[in-house]
């Protein structure tokens, strides 16, 4: 089942319009590949492809839990995770552009 999902994701990878238009990577470049690598169990390679993937998935999980439970103690951690995700995305994007 998981292999079928991975194959489907690989078959329907979305090309980066930003990269095609401007000639350099967008802040989210590598996220699809990182997800496929993570699903295959390649944690380190996934991190190198897109460092913000795991924090984004954690934030998504926390947001889903908040949506269904309305647990107000999750609001502040979700906000903090969103800021952390933004910082990771911007810093990793700048590093990719420099290298």
ABEGO torsion letter per residue (X at the ends): XAAAAAAAAAAABBBBAAAAAAGBBBAABGAAAAAAAAAAGBAAAAAAABAAAAAAAAAAAAAAAAAAAGBAAAAAAAAAAAAAAAAAAAAAAAAAAAX
